[in-house]
């Protein structure tokens, strides 16, 4: 029996994800105790929410339904998502809207910079939707946002989480030339899952993108992340680690995939905290400078603290 509430939720999902509307429903598994978090609502959370809204900022924290939003926003840490809230890709795991994006907002770099200054951020993470509709994939807009932050908050370190800029010649060079402190591009999953989980992307293109960042600027920190619980095999995760190390990636994040709705890719299983710790130990033996591996790990979770650890790890290695 379908209740009115279920029907309403489904209708909203259909509007948000038209490309997923006709997919068969997948069962949403009950979360284990180690994956549960409290609903947000603290004073710090509400203050951050107001600042974000007042500056017309889109955050991936909200758009992707991040489970850590209460914790991060309470500390005034928000990951800003530029170039709109509509993505040109239709990844099976993602809760960001899919469709035809709107024109770029020329005021956005200034708005982002003002938000960074108002929140007094020491470290900021900037991500975006995929913009396959733009000739450069939005690379110049990334560069403009980085420059605006540098102009108003020169002491703030900047971490970017970019799309893959697939078939966008010169785009990567534009972003690297803007000198972010950390260049992050997520692989999301192992290559055998790409056809069903990340069909618009190409695994080895993403590996090459990260490798090329180091070729353009050997001092720039590089970072990538994956989700587990999507049906991957353990050995595939270990091979992915090796592929990232060949590309000289410094920082790896591993977190549990959580299914946004019945129309999204199903959760194959919930990986235990002990398994996450094992992945962390193995990743360190493979040479990563920094590893964050836990059920609630996300790309930008504790990003500022992790950046300081990353710098210290590099200094200790020299």
SULURBEL-V778880 format. One record per residue. RES is the residue in one letter. SS is DSSP state (alpha for helix, beta for strand, coil for the rest). D_CENTER is the distance of its C-alpha to the mean C-alpha in Angstrom with 1 decimal. Layout:
res=(RES RES)
ss=(SS SS)
d_center=(D_CENTER D_CENTER)
//
This chain:
res=(X X X X X X X X X X X X X X X X X X X X X X X X X X X X X X X X X X X X X X X X X X X X X X X X X X X X X X X X X X X X X X X X X X X X X X X X X X X X X X X X X X X X X X X X X X X X X X X X X X X X X X X X X X X X X X X X X X X X X X X X X X X X X X X X X X X X X X X X X X X X X X X X X X X X X X X X X X X X X X X X X X X X X X X X X X X X X X X X X X X X X X X X X X X X X X X X X X X X X X X X X X X X X X X X X X X X X X X X X X X X X X X X X X X X X X X X X X X X X X X X X X X X X X X X X X X X X X X X X X X X X X X X X X X X X X X X X X X X X X X X X X X X X X X X X X X X X X X X X X X X X X X X X X X X X X X X X X X X X X)
ss=(coil coil coil alpha alpha alpha alpha alpha alpha alpha alpha alpha alpha alpha alpha alpha coil alpha alpha alpha coil coil coil coil coil coil coil coil coil coil coil coil alpha alpha alpha coil coil coil coil coil coil coil alpha alpha alpha alpha alpha alpha alpha alpha alpha alpha alpha alpha coil coil coil coil beta alpha alpha alpha alpha coil coil coil coil coil alpha alpha alpha alpha alpha alpha coil coil coil coil coil beta beta beta coil coil coil beta beta coil coil coil coil coil coil coil coil coil beta beta coil coil coil coil coil coil coil coil coil alpha alpha alpha alpha alpha alpha alpha alpha alpha alpha alpha alpha coil coil coil beta beta beta beta beta beta coil coil coil coil coil coil coil coil coil coil alpha alpha alpha alpha alpha alpha alpha alpha alpha alpha alpha alpha alpha alpha coil coil coil coil beta beta beta beta beta coil coil coil coil coil coil coil coil coil alpha alpha alpha alpha alpha alpha alpha coil coil coil coil beta beta beta coil coil coil beta coil coil alpha alpha alpha alpha alpha alpha alpha coil coil coil coil coil alpha alpha alpha alpha alpha alpha alpha alpha alpha alpha alpha alpha alpha alpha coil coil coil coil beta beta beta beta beta beta beta beta coil coil coil coil coil alpha alpha alpha alpha alpha alpha alpha alpha alpha alpha alpha alpha alpha coil coil coil coil beta beta beta beta beta beta coil coil coil coil coil coil coil coil coil coil coil coil coil coil coil coil alpha alpha alpha alpha alpha alpha alpha alpha alpha alpha alpha alpha alpha coil coil coil coil beta beta beta beta coil coil coil coil coil coil coil coil coil alpha alpha alpha alpha alpha alpha alpha alpha alpha alpha alpha alpha alpha alpha alpha coil)
d_center=(36.4 33.7 33.7 33.2 30.0 28.6 29.7 28.1 24.7 25.1 26.2 23.2 21.0 23.2 22.8 19.1 18.8 22.1 21.2 20.9 24.0 26.4 24.6 26.4 25.3 23.6 24.6 22.2 23.0 24.0 21.6 23.2 24.1 21.5 18.6 20.2 19.3 21.4 21.1 20.1 23.1 24.0 25.5 22.6 20.2 22.7 23.1 19.5 19.4 22.5 21.4 18.2 20.6 23.4 21.3 20.0 16.3 13.7 10.9 7.7 9.4 12.2 11.1 9.0 11.7 10.0 13.0 12.8 13.3 17.0 16.8 14.4 16.2 19.5 18.9 17.9 14.3 12.1 8.8 10.4 9.5 12.3 14.6 15.2 13.9 15.1 13.5 15.9 14.4 15.1 13.0 14.8 12.1 10.3 11.8 11.3 14.8 16.2 19.2 20.7 18.9 21.1 22.3 20.3 21.3 23.2 23.1 19.4 19.3 22.1 20.6 17.4 19.7 22.0 19.4 18.3 22.1 22.9 20.5 21.8 18.5 19.1 15.5 12.9 9.2 9.2 6.8 8.6 9.9 11.7 15.2 17.5 20.3 20.4 22.4 20.0 16.8 16.3 16.6 19.4 17.7 15.0 18.1 19.8 17.2 17.2 21.1 21.4 19.6 21.8 24.8 24.5 22.9 23.8 23.2 19.6 17.3 14.3 11.0 9.2 6.0 8.2 9.4 12.1 15.0 17.1 20.8 20.2 22.7 22.4 19.0 17.4 20.6 20.2 16.8 18.0 21.3 19.7 19.1 15.8 16.1 12.9 11.5 8.2 7.8 6.7 9.9 8.8 12.6 16.0 17.9 20.4 17.9 16.7 19.6 18.9 15.2 13.8 17.1 16.3 14.8 16.9 16.1 18.5 17.5 14.0 16.0 18.4 15.9 14.8 18.5 19.6 17.7 19.9 22.9 22.5 21.9 22.6 21.9 18.3 16.0 13.5 10.7 9.0 7.9 9.5 10.6 14.3 16.8 16.6 20.0 19.4 22.2 22.2 23.6 20.9 18.3 20.8 21.3 17.6 17.9 20.9 19.5 16.8 19.7 21.8 19.3 19.6 16.0 16.3 13.5 12.2 10.2 11.4 11.1 13.1 12.3 13.7 15.4 15.1 18.6 21.5 20.6 17.3 17.4 19.3 18.5 20.8 21.1 19.9 19.7 21.8 21.0 23.6 21.9 18.7 21.0 22.7 19.5 19.0 22.6 22.6 19.6 21.5 24.6 23.0 22.5 18.9 19.4 16.7 15.4 13.7 14.6 15.3 15.1 13.0 10.7 7.0 5.0 6.8 9.6 12.8 11.2 14.6 16.8 15.0 15.5 19.2 19.5 18.1 20.7 23.4 22.7 23.2 26.3 27.7 27.4 29.4)
//
